[in-house]
Amino acid sequence: MVQLLIKDLRIQKRFIGLGFLFVGFFFFLLGAFEGLPLAIPAAIFSHFLIVMASKMDEKNNNGRMLVSFPVRRKDIVTSKYVGIFMFMALAFFLTTLWRLLAGFVLPAGELPWFDLKSMVVAIAVLLLFYSIYFPMFFAFGTRIVQMLDFIVIFAVGGAGVLALRVMEWAGVNAGVFIGGLLDADLPTLSLWTVGGGLALLIVSWTMSVFLFERKNV
């Protein structure tokens, strides 16, 4: 599985460089995200790398090639899920590097820094997104991969609207509930967001393995 992760890194070298320049140019030089936590460009960078890794696999028919090798399909799936954390760590590290470099030429007080709560929420959103993305990716692959981002966004949005309606029918004030969650202390917020995201990711991984092992590639 380590070789599969190294393969993803090698494929992504050009996109890692492009993403690094994007973060530096738009976030630090143009100030496009001025006033926003540093976790936001880091999360955008993470999403870019994770999505491009899967799209490049489909574009190059790597999935078909890999299943012809003595590699378990379970390991192929697992490498994609481990890749989520690998690319998130890389994106957050490179964003931090830009912040440190910008500190040499710009006043430190004008530059944002990582806020723990914003990091927790950003990571939870990424985990939620990919817990939906990868089962669909392994089930349908090339047939929908170019539109999969939008499909997942609409699915998450629809699920969110449905959850709000259910809360209304149950007599729960959604605004108060969400506000209370965001105002909660860091351990509680982490439990509900990152903890919930990890639980969903485990269920997602199980579904992806099941679907990919039965898929005719």
MODELLER restraints for C-alpha pairs under 7 A, 6 or more apart:
rsr = mdl.restraints
at = mdl.atoms
rsr.add(forms.Gaussian(group=physical.xy_distance, feature=features.Distance(at['CA:1:A'], at['CA:75:A']), mean=5.83, stdev=0.5))
rsr.add(forms.Gaussian(group=physical.xy_distance, feature=features.Distance(at['CA:1:A'], at['CA:79:A']), mean=5.91, stdev=0.5))
rsr.add(forms.Gaussian(group=physical.xy_distance, feature=features.Distance(at['CA:4:A'], at['CA:79:A']), mean=6.34, stdev=0.5))
rsr.add(forms.Gaussian(group=physical.xy_distance, feature=features.Distance(at['CA:5:A'], at['CA:79:A']), mean=6.17, stdev=0.5))
rsr.add(forms.Gaussian(group=physical.xy_distance, feature=features.Distance(at['CA:5:A'], at['CA:83:A']), mean=6.57, stdev=0.5))
rsr.add(forms.Gaussian(group=physical.xy_distance, feature=features.Distance(at['CA:8:A'], at['CA:53:A']), mean=6.14, stdev=0.5))
rsr.add(forms.Gaussian(group=physical.xy_distance, feature=features.Distance(at['CA:12:A'], at['CA:53:A']), mean=6.57, stdev=0.5))
rsr.add(forms.Gaussian(group=physical.xy_distance, feature=features.Distance(at['CA:15:A'], at['CA:49:A']), mean=6.96, stdev=0.5))
rsr.add(forms.Gaussian(group=physical.xy_distance, feature=features.Distance(at['CA:16:A'], at['CA:49:A']), mean=6.93, stdev=0.5))
rsr.add(forms.Gaussian(group=physical.xy_distance, feature=features.Distance(at['CA:19:A'], at['CA:45:A']), mean=6.10, stdev=0.5))
rsr.add(forms.Gaussian(group=physical.xy_distance, feature=features.Distance(at['CA:20:A'], at['CA:94:A']), mean=6.78, stdev=0.5))
rsr.add(forms.Gaussian(group=physical.xy_distance, feature=features.Distance(at['CA:23:A'], at['CA:41:A']), mean=6.58, stdev=0.5))
rsr.add(forms.Gaussian(group=physical.xy_distance, feature=features.Distance(at['CA:24:A'], at['CA:98:A']), mean=6.22, stdev=0.5))
rsr.add(forms.Gaussian(group=physical.xy_distance, feature=features.Distance(at['CA:26:A'], at['CA:32:A']), mean=5.44, stdev=0.5))
rsr.add(forms.Gaussian(group=physical.xy_distance, feature=features.Distance(at['CA:27:A'], at['CA:33:A']), mean=5.51, stdev=0.5))
rsr.add(forms.Gaussian(group=physical.xy_distance, feature=features.Distance(at['CA:37:A'], at['CA:112:A']), mean=6.19, stdev=0.5))
rsr.add(forms.Gaussian(group=physical.xy_distance, feature=features.Distance(at['CA:37:A'], at['CA:113:A']), mean=6.60, stdev=0.5))
rsr.add(forms.Gaussian(group=physical.xy_distance, feature=features.Distance(at['CA:37:A'], at['CA:114:A']), mean=6.24, stdev=0.5))
rsr.add(forms.Gaussian(group=physical.xy_distance, feature=features.Distance(at['CA:37:A'], at['CA:115:A']), mean=6.55, stdev=0.5))
rsr.add(forms.Gaussian(group=physical.xy_distance, feature=features.Distance(at['CA:37:A'], at['CA:118:A']), mean=6.67, stdev=0.5))
rsr.add(forms.Gaussian(group=physical.xy_distance, feature=features.Distance(at['CA:38:A'], at['CA:112:A']), mean=5.91, stdev=0.5))
rsr.add(forms.Gaussian(group=physical.xy_distance, feature=features.Distance(at['CA:38:A'], at['CA:113:A']), mean=5.50, stdev=0.5))
rsr.add(forms.Gaussian(group=physical.xy_distance, feature=features.Distance(at['CA:38:A'], at['CA:114:A']), mean=5.18, stdev=0.5))
rsr.add(forms.Gaussian(group=physical.xy_distance, feature=features.Distance(at['CA:39:A'], at['CA:114:A']), mean=6.00, stdev=0.5))
rsr.add(forms.Gaussian(group=physical.xy_distance, feature=features.Distance(at['CA:39:A'], at['CA:118:A']), mean=6.16, stdev=0.5))
rsr.add(forms.Gaussian(group=physical.xy_distance, feature=features.Distance(at['CA:39:A'], at['CA:119:A']), mean=5.29, stdev=0.5))
rsr.add(forms.Gaussian(group=physical.xy_distance, feature=features.Distance(at['CA:39:A'], at['CA:122:A']), mean=6.50, stdev=0.5))
rsr.add(forms.Gaussian(group=physical.xy_distance, feature=features.Distance(at['CA:40:A'], at['CA:122:A']), mean=6.82, stdev=0.5))
rsr.add(forms.Gaussian(group=physical.xy_distance, feature=features.Distance(at['CA:42:A'], at['CA:91:A']), mean=5.59, stdev=0.5))
rsr.add(forms.Gaussian(group=physical.xy_distance, feature=features.Distance(at['CA:42:A'], at['CA:92:A']), mean=5.07, stdev=0.5))
rsr.add(forms.Gaussian(group=physical.xy_distance, feature=features.Distance(at['CA:42:A'], at['CA:95:A']), mean=5.79, stdev=0.5))
rsr.add(forms.Gaussian(group=physical.xy_distance, feature=features.Distance(at['CA:43:A'], at['CA:122:A']), mean=6.13, stdev=0.5))
rsr.add(forms.Gaussian(group=physical.xy_distance, feature=features.Distance(at['CA:45:A'], at['CA:91:A']), mean=5.67, stdev=0.5))
rsr.add(forms.Gaussian(group=physical.xy_distance, feature=features.Distance(at['CA:46:A'], at['CA:87:A']), mean=5.76, stdev=0.5))
rsr.add(forms.Gaussian(group=physical.xy_distance, feature=features.Distance(at['CA:46:A'], at['CA:88:A']), mean=4.85, stdev=0.5))
rsr.add(forms.Gaussian(group=physical.xy_distance, feature=features.Distance(at['CA:46:A'], at['CA:91:A']), mean=5.22, stdev=0.5))
rsr.add(forms.Gaussian(group=physical.xy_distance, feature=features.Distance(at['CA:49:A'], at['CA:87:A']), mean=6.38, stdev=0.5))
rsr.add(forms.Gaussian(group=physical.xy_distance, feature=features.Distance(at['CA:50:A'], at['CA:84:A']), mean=6.20, stdev=0.5))
rsr.add(forms.Gaussian(group=physical.xy_distance, feature=features.Distance(at['CA:50:A'], at['CA:87:A']), mean=6.39, stdev=0.5))
rsr.add(forms.Gaussian(group=physical.xy_distance, feature=features.Distance(at['CA:55:A'], at['CA:145:A']), mean=6.59, stdev=0.5))
rsr.add(forms.Gaussian(group=physical.xy_distance, feature=features.Distance(at['CA:57:A'], at['CA:63:A']), mean=6.37, stdev=0.5))
rsr.add(forms.Gaussian(group=physical.xy_distance, feature=features.Distance(at['CA:58:A'], at['CA:141:A']), mean=6.78, stdev=0.5))
rsr.add(forms.Gaussian(group=physical.xy_distance, feature=features.Distance(at['CA:58:A'], at['CA:142:A']), mean=5.83, stdev=0.5))
rsr.add(forms.Gaussian(group=physical.xy_distance, feature=features.Distance(at['CA:64:A'], at['CA:217:A']), mean=5.72, stdev=0.5))
rsr.add(forms.Gaussian(group=physical.xy_distance, feature=features.Distance(at['CA:67:A'], at['CA:73:A']), mean=6.57, stdev=0.5))
rsr.add(forms.Gaussian(group=physical.xy_distance, feature=features.Distance(at['CA:73:A'], at['CA:212:A']), mean=6.90, stdev=0.5))
rsr.add(forms.Gaussian(group=physical.xy_distance, feature=features.Distance(at['CA:73:A'], at['CA:213:A']), mean=6.06, stdev=0.5))
rsr.add(forms.Gaussian(group=physical.xy_distance, feature=features.Distance(at['CA:74:A'], at['CA:209:A']), mean=5.62, stdev=0.5))
rsr.add(forms.Gaussian(group=physical.xy_distance, feature=features.Distance(at['CA:77:A'], at['CA:208:A']), mean=6.79, stdev=0.5))
rsr.add(forms.Gaussian(group=physical.xy_distance, feature=features.Distance(at['CA:77:A'], at['CA:209:A']), mean=6.20, stdev=0.5))
rsr.add(forms.Gaussian(group=physical.xy_distance, feature=features.Distance(at['CA:117:A'], at['CA:186:A']), mean=6.52, stdev=0.5))
rsr.add(forms.Gaussian(group=physical.xy_distance, feature=features.Distance(at['CA:120:A'], at['CA:190:A']), mean=6.20, stdev=0.5))
rsr.add(forms.Gaussian(group=physical.xy_distance, feature=features.Distance(at['CA:120:A'], at['CA:194:A']), mean=6.46, stdev=0.5))
rsr.add(forms.Gaussian(group=physical.xy_distance, feature=features.Distance(at['CA:121:A'], at['CA:193:A']), mean=6.65, stdev=0.5))
rsr.add(forms.Gaussian(group=physical.xy_distance, feature=features.Distance(at['CA:123:A'], at['CA:194:A']), mean=6.78, stdev=0.5))
rsr.add(forms.Gaussian(group=physical.xy_distance, feature=features.Distance(at['CA:124:A'], at['CA:193:A']), mean=5.34, stdev=0.5))
rsr.add(forms.Gaussian(group=physical.xy_distance, feature=features.Distance(at['CA:124:A'], at['CA:194:A']), mean=4.76, stdev=0.5))
rsr.add(forms.Gaussian(group=physical.xy_distance, feature=features.Distance(at['CA:124:A'], at['CA:197:A']), mean=5.45, stdev=0.5))
rsr.add(forms.Gaussian(group=physical.xy_distance, feature=features.Distance(at['CA:127:A'], at['CA:197:A']), mean=5.16, stdev=0.5))
rsr.add(forms.Gaussian(group=physical.xy_distance, feature=features.Distance(at['CA:127:A'], at['CA:198:A']), mean=6.75, stdev=0.5))
rsr.add(forms.Gaussian(group=physical.xy_distance, feature=features.Distance(at['CA:127:A'], at['CA:201:A']), mean=6.54, stdev=0.5))
rsr.add(forms.Gaussian(group=physical.xy_distance, feature=features.Distance(at['CA:128:A'], at['CA:197:A']), mean=5.42, stdev=0.5))
rsr.add(forms.Gaussian(group=physical.xy_distance, feature=features.Distance(at['CA:128:A'], at['CA:200:A']), mean=6.97, stdev=0.5))
rsr.add(forms.Gaussian(group=physical.xy_distance, feature=features.Distance(at['CA:129:A'], at['CA:152:A']), mean=6.98, stdev=0.5))
rsr.add(forms.Gaussian(group=physical.xy_distance, feature=features.Distance(at['CA:131:A'], at['CA:200:A']), mean=6.01, stdev=0.5))
rsr.add(forms.Gaussian(group=physical.xy_distance, feature=features.Distance(at['CA:131:A'], at['CA:201:A']), mean=4.80, stdev=0.5))
rsr.add(forms.Gaussian(group=physical.xy_distance, feature=features.Distance(at['CA:131:A'], at['CA:204:A']), mean=4.99, stdev=0.5))
rsr.add(forms.Gaussian(group=physical.xy_distance, feature=features.Distance(at['CA:132:A'], at['CA:152:A']), mean=6.60, stdev=0.5))
rsr.add(forms.Gaussian(group=physical.xy_distance, feature=features.Distance(at['CA:132:A'], at['CA:204:A']), mean=6.85, stdev=0.5))
rsr.add(forms.Gaussian(group=physical.xy_distance, feature=features.Distance(at['CA:133:A'], at['CA:152:A']), mean=6.13, stdev=0.5))
rsr.add(forms.Gaussian(group=physical.xy_distance, feature=features.Distance(at['CA:134:A'], at['CA:208:A']), mean=6.59, stdev=0.5))
rsr.add(forms.Gaussian(group=physical.xy_distance, feature=features.Distance(at['CA:135:A'], at['CA:204:A']), mean=6.27, stdev=0.5))
rsr.add(forms.Gaussian(group=physical.xy_distance, feature=features.Distance(at['CA:135:A'], at['CA:207:A']), mean=6.11, stdev=0.5))
rsr.add(forms.Gaussian(group=physical.xy_distance, feature=features.Distance(at['CA:135:A'], at['CA:208:A']), mean=4.50, stdev=0.5))
rsr.add(forms.Gaussian(group=physical.xy_distance, feature=features.Distance(at['CA:137:A'], at['CA:145:A']), mean=6.55, stdev=0.5))
rsr.add(forms.Gaussian(group=physical.xy_distance, feature=features.Distance(at['CA:138:A'], at['CA:208:A']), mean=6.03, stdev=0.5))
rsr.add(forms.Gaussian(group=physical.xy_distance, feature=features.Distance(at['CA:138:A'], at['CA:211:A']), mean=6.63, stdev=0.5))
rsr.add(forms.Gaussian(group=physical.xy_distance, feature=features.Distance(at['CA:138:A'], at['CA:212:A']), mean=5.53, stdev=0.5))
rsr.add(forms.Gaussian(group=physical.xy_distance, feature=features.Distance(at['CA:139:A'], at['CA:211:A']), mean=5.72, stdev=0.5))
rsr.add(forms.Gaussian(group=physical.xy_distance, feature=features.Distance(at['CA:139:A'], at['CA:212:A']), mean=6.33, stdev=0.5))
rsr.add(forms.Gaussian(group=physical.xy_distance, feature=features.Distance(at['CA:164:A'], at['CA:174:A']), mean=6.30, stdev=0.5))
rsr.add(forms.Gaussian(group=physical.xy_distance, feature=features.Distance(at['CA:167:A'], at['CA:173:A']), mean=6.98, stdev=0.5))
rsr.add(forms.Gaussian(group=physical.xy_distance, feature=features.Distance(at['CA:167:A'], at['CA:174:A']), mean=6.36, stdev=0.5))
rsr.add(forms.Gaussian(group=physical.xy_distance, feature=features.Distance(at['CA:181:A'], at['CA:189:A']), mean=6.40, stdev=0.5))
rsr.add(forms.Gaussian(group=physical.xy_distance, feature=features.Distance(at['CA:182:A'], at['CA:189:A']), mean=6.87, stdev=0.5))
